[in-house]
Amino acid sequence: MTTILVRDQLRFEVEGSSDGQITVLYDKKGYPNYMMVIPKFRSEEASPEFGKGVCPAFIVNGIEKSEIFIGLNLAVVKGGCGISIPGVEPTTRVNFDQALLYCKKKGPGWHLTSNAEWAALAMWCAKNGWLYKDLRSGMQGFFSSRWEWVGGLRLNDGEIQVLPNNDAADNTKDQGAESELWKSISSKGDLVAPGEDGSFAYHTDDNNGVWLAAGKPTEKEFGYCRFRSLQAGDGIEVPDILKQLLLFPANLDGAMNVSGGFWAYADGESVPLRGGSWDDGADAGLFALVLDIPRSSSSSSIGFRPAFVPEKSAV
């Protein structure tokens, strides 16, 4: 059983030096993990631009959670588990499914950081007025020289598909290519069956353009833009859920730097990368999103990060 309340000297020191924003959690194999503590908040508390209601990352299987924990460091694999600890070179050349498994092996509640959780972190930064790096919060440990897998999101022939809220935090949920749990997003922001007419998708063209539109695209091309420059097609009213999941830019000018590039491929399945390398310059950042590679991809520039949500949590 996962132990999360070990009051040892290490946890005491880490919490004390970070004003409680970072803690140490132990997985079922006893490995310590340095984790950021993100308390539950409502979307409108981050910015009215995100809409209203509890941030989706704090709802797992319909149950609200009082906090989520996101690894401070990219994972290094030990004993078949992905461990978040500082001062070590992260494990790379891991594909999407391997990253899911390395996190699942840590025990109940442990999982690959989801896109909903990544988005919550960005919203939390906006809420607290943090910049890209903030020494007091320990955020400098969060950003690295790697892209990283996140779960609960994919493109399928350009159509945006997700697991509801933060159900990707439940490591028993199937995120496979043939899973029946994937949902598309209707023009009203509801989750519906994949392929339903009018569901949101990213459209591309042979000039590398990309934009948000309703219905699957006819052109199966790569597209790129800066995330903050992503536009919606004519007549499209963007629902809050797309902003809450960082799939469309909210107007956060004055709140924080909405940095990062956006890539999409409208042919077959693509699973997401977030973050980016320092070498990517302005294309890296909290809002950067890569949706143009298959789940089988692996390279020295791609890692992953564990997260944890208690199975039982007071709200």
Secondary structure as the mmCIF struct_conf table of DSSP 4:
data_model
#
loop_
_struct_conf.conf_type_id
_struct_conf.id
_struct_conf.beg_label_comp_id
_struct_conf.beg_label_asym_id
_struct_conf.beg_label_seq_id
_struct_conf.end_label_comp_id
_struct_conf.end_label_asym_id
_struct_conf.end_label_seq_id
STRN STRN1 THR A 3 THR A 3
HELX_RH_AL_P HELX_RH_AL_P1 GLN A 9 SER A 17
TURN_TY1_P TURN_TY1_P1 SER A 18 GLY A 20
BEND BEND1 GLN A 21 GLN A 21
STRN STRN2 ILE A 22 TYR A 26
TURN_TY1_P TURN_TY1_P2 LYS A 28 LYS A 29
STRN STRN3 PRO A 32 PRO A 39
STRN STRN4 ARG A 42 ARG A 42
HELX_RH_AL_P HELX_RH_AL_P2 SER A 43 ALA A 46
HELX_RH_3T_P HELX_RH_3T_P1 PRO A 48 PHE A 50
BEND BEND2 LYS A 52 GLY A 53
STRN STRN5 VAL A 54 VAL A 54
HELX_RH_3T_P HELX_RH_3T_P2 PRO A 56 PHE A 58
STRN STRN6 ILE A 59 VAL A 60
TURN_TY1_P TURN_TY1_P3 ASN A 61 GLY A 62
STRN STRN7 ILE A 63 GLU A 64
BEND BEND3 SER A 66 SER A 66
STRN STRN8 GLU A 67 GLY A 71
BEND BEND4 LEU A 72 ASN A 73
STRN STRN9 VAL A 76 LYS A 78
TURN_TY1_P TURN_TY1_P4 GLY A 79 GLY A 80
STRN STRN10 CYS A 81 ILE A 83
TURN_TY1_P TURN_TY1_P5 PRO A 86 GLY A 87
BEND BEND5 VAL A 88 VAL A 88
HELX_LH_PP_P HELX_LH_PP_P1 GLU A 89 THR A 91
BEND BEND6 ARG A 93 ARG A 93
HELX_RH_AL_P HELX_RH_AL_P3 PHE A 96 LYS A 104
TURN_TY1_P TURN_TY1_P6 LYS A 105 LYS A 106
TURN_TY1_P TURN_TY1_P7 PRO A 108 GLY A 109
STRN STRN11 TRP A 110 LEU A 112
HELX_LH_PP_P HELX_LH_PP_P2 THR A 113 THR A 113
STRN STRN12 SER A 114 SER A 114
HELX_RH_AL_P HELX_RH_AL_P4 ASN A 115 ASN A 128
TURN_TY1_P TURN_TY1_P8 GLY A 129 GLY A 129
BEND BEND7 TYR A 132 TYR A 132
TURN_TY1_P TURN_TY1_P9 LEU A 135 GLY A 138
HELX_RH_3T_P HELX_RH_3T_P3 MET A 139 GLY A 141
TURN_TY1_P TURN_TY1_P10 PHE A 142 PHE A 142
BEND BEND8 SER A 145 SER A 145
STRN STRN13 ARG A 146 TRP A 149
STRN STRN14 GLY A 151 GLY A 151
BEND BEND9 GLY A 152 GLY A 152
STRN STRN15 LEU A 153 ASN A 156
TURN_TY1_P TURN_TY1_P11 ASP A 157 GLY A 158
STRN STRN16 GLU A 159 VAL A 162
BEND BEND10 PRO A 164 PRO A 164
TURN_TY1_P TURN_TY1_P12 ASN A 165 ASN A 166
HELX_RH_3T_P HELX_RH_3T_P4 ASP A 167 ALA A 169
BEND BEND11 ASP A 170 ASP A 170
TURN_TY1_P TURN_TY1_P13 ASN A 171 THR A 172
BEND BEND12 LYS A 173 LYS A 173
BEND BEND13 GLY A 176 GLY A 176
TURN_TY1_P TURN_TY1_P14 ALA A 177 GLU A 178
BEND BEND14 GLU A 180 GLU A 180
STRN STRN17 LYS A 183 ILE A 185
TURN_TY1_P TURN_TY1_P15 SER A 187 LYS A 188
BEND BEND15 GLY A 189 GLY A 189
STRN STRN18 LEU A 191 VAL A 192
TURN_TY1_P TURN_TY1_P16 PRO A 194 GLY A 195
TURN_TY1_P TURN_TY1_P17 ASP A 197 GLY A 198
STRN STRN19 PHE A 200 THR A 204
TURN_TY1_P TURN_TY1_P18 ASP A 206 ASN A 207
BEND BEND16 ASN A 208 ASN A 208
STRN STRN20 VAL A 210 ALA A 214
BEND BEND17 GLY A 215 GLY A 215
BEND BEND18 THR A 218 THR A 218
STRN STRN21 PHE A 222 ARG A 226
HELX_RH_3T_P HELX_RH_3T_P5 PHE A 227 SER A 229
STRN STRN22 ALA A 232 ALA A 232
HELX_LH_PP_P HELX_LH_PP_P3 GLY A 233 GLY A 233
TURN_TY1_P TURN_TY1_P19 ASP A 234 GLY A 235
HELX_RH_AL_P HELX_RH_AL_P5 ASP A 240 GLN A 244
TURN_TY1_P TURN_TY1_P20 LEU A 245 LEU A 246
BEND BEND19 LEU A 247 PHE A 248
TURN_TY1_P TURN_TY1_P21 ASP A 253 ALA A 255
STRN STRN23 GLY A 261 TYR A 265
BEND BEND20 ASP A 267 GLY A 268
STRN STRN24 GLU A 269 GLY A 276
HELX_RH_3T_P HELX_RH_3T_P6 TRP A 278 ASP A 283
STRN STRN25 GLY A 285 ILE A 293
TURN_TY1_P TURN_TY1_P22 ARG A 295 SER A 296
TURN_TY1_P TURN_TY1_P23 SER A 300 SER A 301
STRN STRN26 ILE A 302 GLY A 303
STRN STRN27 PRO A 306 PHE A 308
BEND BEND21 GLU A 311 LYS A 312
#
